[in-house]
Structures are given as C-alpha cells and as structure tokens.
Amino acid sequence: MSLIVPGTGRREQPEQADNGFEPTIGLKAVARILDCSAEQCRRLAEAKKIPVFRIGYRWKSTTSAIVRWREEQLALIRHSRPSEER
C-alpha cells in the first residue's frame, strides 16, 4: 500500500523492517502527519480518539494506521449530511 506524504502529494511505500513489520512512530511524527501539536496528539491518544498504543510511558503508532485513520475521518466529513438536512 502506498501512502501520500502529507504536504507534498507524493506517494511513498512505508518502510518495512527486516521482520516484515512496519516500524512504530512517536507522537511527534503523528503530529506531523495530522498537522497538529504533539500535545494535541497526546490528548487525543489519552481519549482513545486516534489509533495509538503505549510502550511503557510512550505513545506509539504506525504511519499507515494514522494515515488510514485520517482518511477515514476525512471521508466521514465529506459524506456527512449538511446540518440543515438533519
């Protein structure tokens, strides 16, 4: 699966580790993908609103999980009815 790199429009293949698993990223990288602050990502993580997990005291995710979540959120916004039709 190729991913669009935020802010560039380029498509990139996610890096694969030697064991076939996608490497994890921290909240700073998640914040860059979502174009928000790391603090906002921490709040979203604690509220279980974004696809992250904890390793010790650090929040982790994968690029593909965050990009997929962002695309799902954008699709919900595009397909929701205008408020005057509710």
C-alpha positions as CSV (number, residue, x, y, z in Angstrom):
1,M,0.0,0.0,0.0
2,S,1.4,3.4,-0.9
3,L,0.9,6.4,1.3
4,I,0.6,10.1,0.4
5,V,3.3,12.1,2.2
6,P,1.5,15.0,3.9
7,G,2.2,18.4,2.4
8,T,3.9,17.0,-0.7
9,G,1.3,15.0,-2.5
10,R,4.0,12.4,-3.2
11,R,3.3,8.7,-2.8
12,E,5.7,6.6,-0.8
13,Q,5.9,3.0,0.2
14,P,6.1,2.5,4.0
15,E,9.4,1.3,5.2
16,Q,9.5,-2.4,6.2
17,A,11.7,-3.7,9.0
18,D,13.7,-6.8,8.4
19,N,11.0,-8.9,10.2
20,G,8.2,-7.6,7.8
21,F,6.6,-5.4,10.4
22,E,6.1,-1.6,9.9
23,P,8.2,0.4,12.3
24,T,6.5,2.4,15.0
25,I,6.4,6.2,15.2
26,G,6.1,8.5,18.2
27,L,3.6,11.3,18.9
28,K,5.8,14.0,17.2
29,A,5.7,12.0,13.9
30,V,1.9,11.5,14.4
31,A,1.6,15.3,14.9
32,R,3.4,16.0,11.7
33,I,1.1,13.6,9.8
34,L,-2.1,15.1,11.4
35,D,-0.7,18.7,11.2
36,C,-1.3,19.4,14.8
37,S,0.8,19.7,18.0
38,A,2.3,16.8,19.9
39,E,0.3,18.0,22.9
40,Q,-3.0,17.7,21.0
41,C,-2.0,14.2,19.8
42,R,-1.3,13.3,23.4
43,R,-4.8,14.4,24.4
44,L,-6.3,12.5,21.5
45,A,-4.3,9.4,22.5
46,E,-5.4,9.6,26.1
47,A,-9.1,10.0,25.0
48,K,-8.6,6.9,22.7
49,K,-9.6,9.0,19.6
50,I,-6.6,8.1,17.5
51,P,-5.1,4.6,16.7
52,V,-2.1,4.6,19.2
53,F,-0.8,2.3,21.9
54,R,1.6,2.6,24.8
55,I,5.0,1.1,25.2
56,G,6.0,2.0,28.7
57,Y,5.2,5.7,29.1
58,R,5.5,6.4,25.3
59,W,2.6,6.5,22.8
60,K,3.3,4.7,19.6
61,S,1.6,4.0,16.3
62,T,2.4,3.3,12.7
63,T,2.3,5.7,9.8
64,S,-0.2,3.5,7.9
65,A,-2.6,3.4,10.8
66,I,-2.5,7.2,11.3
67,V,-2.9,7.9,7.6
68,R,-5.7,5.4,7.3
69,W,-7.5,6.9,10.3
70,R,-7.1,10.4,8.8
71,E,-8.5,9.3,5.5
72,E,-11.5,7.7,7.3
73,Q,-12.1,10.9,9.2
74,L,-12.0,13.0,6.0
75,A,-14.4,10.6,4.3
76,L,-16.8,10.9,7.2
77,I,-16.7,14.7,6.9
78,R,-17.2,14.6,3.1
79,H,-20.1,12.1,3.3
80,S,-22.0,13.6,6.2
81,R,-25.2,15.5,5.5
82,P,-25.2,19.3,5.9
83,S,-26.7,20.4,9.2
84,E,-29.8,21.9,7.6
85,E,-30.8,18.5,6.3
86,R,-30.7,16.8,9.8
